[in-house]
Amino acid sequence: MISKTLAKTVLDTALATGGDFAELFAENTRINTLTLDNGEIVAASSNVVSGVGIRVLKQLQSVYGYTNNISAKALNQLADDLAHSFSGERVLSMGDIRKQTQGKRNRSKVPYSTVTNQDKVLLLRTAYDVCKSYDQRIVRVEVTLTDTTSNVEIFNSDNVLCTDTRARGRLFITAYASENGKLETSFAGPGAQKGFEYFTNEIDVKEFALKAAKQAITMLNADECPSGKMDVVMGNAFGGVIFHEACGHALEASSVSKNLSVFSGKLGQKIASEVVTALDDGTIDGAWGSGNVDDEGNKTQRNVLIKDGILQNYLIDKFNGRRMGAEANGASRRQSYKFEPTSRMSNTFIAAGKSTPEEIIAATQKGLYAKTMGGGSVNPVTGEFNFAVTEAYLIEDGKIGKPVKGATLIGKGSEILLNIDMVGNDLLRGQGMCGAASGSIPADVGQPTIRVKNITVGGRGGSIQ
């Protein structure tokens, strides 16, 4: 996309007025989407995102600009405009740019460019048929396949060039169930940083479709959830969204470096129960949020955030690391060339413990089993959250009881971490999109089954006794 010669010239221009670091991020991404709604193809699109972003740092100041015009004239003009945000003499000049070798993870076996629309439609119809035929009360099924293939080049004033190819695919299955004027929806969304082989050889698409159908039908006849303080057993996989939102964001340097996080200045201190170990690992081969390098060109890392309840590390990007006096640790990400990178999560999860899910349920006399989590809201400064539960059951006498709907979990991330008293051995991860200052990015969340003591549960079914 961009030659070394041109990149060197542009970065030299950006450094002309005293900048002490400059970076050029070039991207070419193709996005394909195909949607089947109630048996008919209703949408098919293919789009290209292509352009360049340039960033210049000077001590604790940062400026950023982008363009989809990648001519030499346009890029040098953008670099000059950014340089004039500062005033001063040059302190750094470019040398010869060397290409940094990348790892061999996250490589597609069946690239999406080789897959026909007919093959994609067959995949969609497989999921649709299983979901729709499960029960006559399933009145609508929508299935979408989205795949993206992105080629990026990252040049910087450390005279380094990093390149990476990132191919991701995700299947969205939404089931709608209706009976006696009531409507329930459920969703399954498996995805990976892999090629089409992920859907044909590595997961059972029928199983995901069946899961969506079963959940929608189960919730049709569920009672309203009671409210009150109770012990909550949270299911694995996407249950980790609470840790991601209520705790993970508070461990990102973008908040920590400005003392806007409840965890600022707490390295080495106990912030969670001793049964909690949590990680962010961008090195997992093929995982939805992985990468060979982050969006600053740093190699991704397996970062232990919490170990046995003790805060070990933060997620650090280059710029916020300056405020903290810390090195970047492979955690800088962005949605596209239109966004300045900053510290973000990749694949964030609570590590597996020793208890079985059955032991955790049996040890809970009365409470709520939050099998599947939905969306919610979080105050990133305080960690206060409000999350919906899309599939839940009451626990009575150590057994899973009747299904309930309308459950909401309310609390603070820092308190939840301390109140986790049992951790299961059934770690799984789920896929999602995370939105923050540098845009919407793919991220895995995960955990084993866990139990949290004494959470506030909101519901419309009266008070729990």
N, C-alpha and C positions, 0 to 999 in steps of 0.2 A: 504493500500500500504506500508506505513512505520510505524513501531511500535514506541510507545512513547520512549521505552528504546533505540532503535537504534537512533532515532532523538536526544535524549538528549546526547548520546555519540558523535555523529557527530558534533553537535553544540558546545559541550565543546572543541572538537579538534580544531574547527575553531576559538575559542576565546583564544587559548593558548598563542598568542604573543601580546596581548594588545588590540585586537578588543573590541569595546564597544557595538556592536550589531551584531547578526548573525541570519540568516534566512534560512530555508530550504523549498523549494517549490516543491511538488511532484504532478505529473499530469498523468492522463490516459484519453486520448481523442479518441473517435471513430468518423470518418468522413465518411459519405456516400454521394455519388453523383450519380445522374441518369439524363441523357440527352436525350431528344427527338428532333430530327432535321428533319424537313419536313416529319413528320409522322413515322419516324423510330427511334428506340432506338439505339444510336450510341456510348454511353459510359455508363458504370456502374462500380463504384469502391467503395471499402471500405478500409479505412486505419486507422491505430492506431498510435497515437503519445503518447509516454510514456517515462518518465524520471524524473530527479531531478535537480534543480538548487540550488546553495548555494551562499549566499551573505554575506560578512563580511564588516562592517563599522568601521572605526576608525576616530573619529572626522569628518573632511571633506574629508576623503579618502574612496574609495569604491572599492572592488574587487569582481568579480563574475565568477563563473564557472558552468558547467553543464555536465551531463553524462546520458546515457540511461542504464547504468549498475547500478542497485539499490541494489547490494550486499553490505553487511556491509564493506567488504574490500575496494571496489571501492569508497564508499561514504566517508569513513574515510580518504582514500588517497587524494581524492579531497579536503576535508576540511583541511587536513594538508598542501597541496600545497598552498591553498589560505592563510592560516595562515602565511606561510613563506613569503608572500608579505610584511608583517610588521615585525618589530623587537621590542621587548619589553617584559615586564612581564605581566602576566595575571592580568586583572583588573575585570574580571567578570566570574562567574561560573554558570552553569545551576542548577536550582532547579527542583522541581517536575512539570511536564507539566500538565496543566489543559485544558480541552476542553471548548471552548467558544461556547455558544449556538447561533444558527443563526436564522434569521427570516424565515417565511414560504412563502415568496414571490417567484415568478418565478418557480412554480412547474407545471410540465406537467400533464395534465389529460390523454393524450394518448401518452405515451413514444414512441419514434421512434423505439425502439427495438421490439415493439409489432406490428409494421405496416409492412405488406407484400409488396414486390415489385409490386405485382399486383395492390394494392391500390395506390401506388405512381404513377404507369404508368397511371392509370385512371385519377388522378389529372393532370398529364402532358397533356394527350390527351384532357381533358376538355378545358384547356387553349389554346392548339393548334387549336382545331376545331373552337372555337369562333374567334380567331385571323385570321386564314387562310380564313375563309368563309366571313369575313367582306367585302372584295373587291377583285376582280380578280387581281388587281395590287399588292396585297400582294403575293410576289413570294417565300418567304421563312419565316418560323417561327422556332425559336429555343427556347426550354423550358428546363430549368434545375432546379432540386430540390436538394438542399444541406442541410443535417442535421448533426449536431454535438452534441455529448453528452460527456461532460467533467466532470470528478471527480478530485477535487484538495484537497490537504492537505497542510496547511501552518503552520509550526512550527517556533517559534522564541525564542530569548533569553530573552524575557519577560515572558517566561515559558507558552506560550499560543499556543494552537492548534486550528486552524480554518479549517473546512471542508465545501465544497460547491459542489453542482451538478448543472451544467449549460447545459441546452438543448436548442439549437436554430435551427430554420429552416428558409430557405429563398428560394423563388421561383423567378427565373430569366426568364423573357419573352422578347424576342427580335424579333421584326417584321421588315422585309425587304420589301420595296415597290419600284417598278420599272415601269417607263413609259418613252418612247421616249429617251432611253439612260440615263435617270436620275435615281439615286438610293438614297433612304433615309432610315435610320434606326431609330427605336425608341425602348425604353426600359421601362419595369416596373419591380420592384424588391421588393415586399412586404416580410417582415420577422419579426420575433419576438422571444423572449426567452420563447417559449411555445412549447408544443408538437404538434402532427399532428392535434389536434383539431382546431388549429389556421386556417388551410387551409380549413377544412371541415365545421366548424361551426361559425367562427368569422369574416371571410372576404369573399367577393364575388370574387372568382378567375376569373369568367367570366368578371366582371367589369374591372379588371386590364388588362385582355387580350384585351378587347375592346378598352381601353384607348391607349394601345400600337399601335394597328392597326390604330385607328383614327389619332393619331399624325403622323404616317408615311405617310399616305395618304394626310393629310393636308399639310405637308411640301413638298410633291412632286411638288405642284403648287404654292409654295410661291415665292414671289419676293425676290431679294437680299435686305438685310437690309441697310438703309442709315446710315451714320456715323455722329458723332458730339456730342456736349453736349446736353443732354436732360433729362427730368424727366423720371424715370423708375419705373413702378409698378411691383414688384416682386411677383410672385405667392407663395402660401403657401406650406407647407410640405418641399420638397427637396430644395426649394428656400433658406432655412436656411443654405445651404452648404457654402454660402459666409460668413455668420457670423462665422460658424465653422472654416473655413480655414483662413480667413483674420483677425479675431479677437480672436476666441477661443484659437488657438494655442499660441497667444501672451499673454494669461492669464494663461498659464501653468507654474508652478514653475520652470520647467527645463530651461525656457528662462528668466523668471522674476528674479530668484535668481542670475543669472549671469549678470544682467543688459543688457540683449540682447533683451529686449522687449520694444516696444514703450510705454507700460503701466507700466513699472517698477517704483516703488516709487510713484504711483499715487492713492493709496487708499484714498477714501474720496473726490476725485476730480471729476469734471464733464468731462466725456469722450464721452458722447453720448447725443443725444437729450433727452429732458425730457419725451418724449413719449415712450422711450425705457426702458424696463426691460428685463433682460436676465438671464437665469438660466442654470445650469447643474445639472441634477437630476438622480442619479443612483438608486433611490428607486422606480421608477415607475414599478408597478407589470407587468411583462411580456414584458417590452420594450426591444427592440433589444440590447441596450447598458447597460442594468441594471445588477445588481448583488446583492446578499445578503451581500457580502463582496468584497472589492477590492483585488488586487493581492498581497497586503502586509498583508491581514487579517483584515484590518480596515473596520468597517461597512460603507456601502455606505451612502451618504448624499444628501440632496437637498440643493445645494449651490447656493445662489443668488449672481450672479457675478456683475450685474449692476441693480440698482433700480432707476427708474425715472432719468436716465442719469448719476447717480453717481456710481463710481466704489466701490463695496462693498467687493470683495473677489477675491482670486486667487484659482486655482486648485493645491493642494499641496500634494506631496508625502513625505515620511519620510526623505529621504536623502536631497532633496533640501530644505525641511523645516528647516533643520539645518542651512543652509546658511541664511535663512530669519528670523530665530528665531520664527518660526511658527509651529503649530501642523499640522500633516497630516489630511486631511479632506475627506478621502474615495475616492481619485482620482488617485490612483496608479494602473496601468494596464500593461499587457504584452501579447504578442501573445501566448507564450508557455513557457515551462521551459527553453528554449534555450535563452531567453531574460531577461535581468535585468529590473525590473519594474521601471517606472518613471511616472510622472504626465501626465495624459491623460484625455480627455473628455469621457463622457458616453452618456447621452442624453442631447444635448445642444440645446437650443431654445430661441427665442424671445417670450415673453409672449403676450397673446392676448390683443388687445386694444379695442377701443369703436366703431370704424368706420366699416361699412359694406364694403365688396369688391366693391359693386355697387357704394357706395358713393365715394370711392377712385378713381375709374375710372371716374366717373362723374365730379370730381373736377380737373381732369387732362386735360387741354385743348389740349395739344399736347405732345406726348412722345412715350414710348415703354412699352408694356405689356409683360414682360418676364414670361410666364406662367410656363415653365419647364426649370430648370437649368441643365447643363451638368458638365463636368470636367473643371479643370483649373490649374493654378499654382500660388503659393504665395511665396513671400520672407518673411520668418518668422521674420526677424529682423525689416524690415521696414513696413511690412503689405501690401506692394504693390501686387496687384493681377491682374489676367487676366482670366476671366471665359467665357466659351461658353454658349450660350443659345440654347437649343434644340428645343424649341417651343416658338415662339414670334409673336406678332401682333402690328401693329402701333395703337396708340390712336389718334383719331382726333375728335376735338370738344366734348370731354368727352365721346366718344364711342369707343368700340373696333372695329378696322377696319380690313384691309387685313392682312393675314399672311405674315411674312418675315422670311428669313433664313440667316444664317451666322453671326448672331449678337454676339458680344463679349463685355463684360462689363469690363472696365479697371478703376482702381482707387487704393485707399489706405483704409484699414480697418478703421483706426482712423477717416478718413474724412467721410466715409459712415455713421458711427454711428451718427455723428453730423448732417448729412443731411437727416436723416429719419424724415419726418414731419407728416406722417399718418400711423397708425397701425390698421389693421383689427381685426375683432372678430372671425376669422375662423381658429384658430390655428390647424395645423396638423403637424405630424412628418413623415419623410421619412427615409429609412434605407440605410446605406452605410458602407464601410470599410475604416478605417482611418489608414494611414501609417505614422510612425514616428520612433524615436530611439528604442522603445521597440516593434517594429514589427507592423503587421497589425491586427487591432482589430475591432470588430463590434461597430458601433456608430450610434445613431439616430441624425439627424439634423432636425430642424423645425422652423417654424414661421407662423404667419398669413400672409395674404396679406399685403404688406407694400409699401409705396412710398418713393423713395429716390430722392431728388432734384439734378438736374444738374450733372449726371454721364456721363463720356465719354463712348460713344458706338462706337465700331468699326464695320464696315460693308463695303460691296463692292457695295452698291447701290447708291453711290453719297452722297451728304451732305443733312441733313435735313434742311428744310427751315422754 
